[in-house]
Amino acid sequence: MDENTRVFVISMAAELAGMHPQTLRQYDRLGLVSPDRTPGRSRRYSMRDVAKLREIAELGAEGVSLEGIRRIIDLEDHVRTLESRLRELESALADELLNRPGRRIFAAGSAGEVISMRAGTRTRRSNQIVIWRPLGSRPIGDEK
């Protein structure tokens, strides 16, 4: 069972979040926290939902409006999605670089673009920088 598994009924989720069940119903109607529904239409909350409810309570206690809370939550969810996508892309790039060792040499162009170069070639302009790191080497400052 992970933090996204929806197992708590509304009364238990409300107790864990320190709220009244009616408040959870209101937040569901407003779209702040959207629990899953069972075939009988009862709500099921996860630990992640409970944590989000606690965050909503903290923001409300600090004077943030429900619309402000919704915007903050939307932005935090968007950041999480972007961070996940960034990790995927970094992993795919690392795999690609390891699978194509002849394409591991890059130069920075005058406009800031990244130029892939063949091994053994030199840049045409003197203001370009060549960045190269042999397989298995660590970045500077990463001595473990």
Buried (B, 14 or more C-beta within 10 A) or exposed (E): EEEEEBEBBBEBBBEBBEBEBEBBEBBBEBEBBBBEEEEEEEBBBBBBBBBBBBBBBEBBEEEBEBEEBBEBBEEEEEEEEEEEEEEEEEEEEEEEBEEEEEEBBBBBBEEEEEEEBEEEEEBEEEEBEEEEEEEEEEEEEEEE
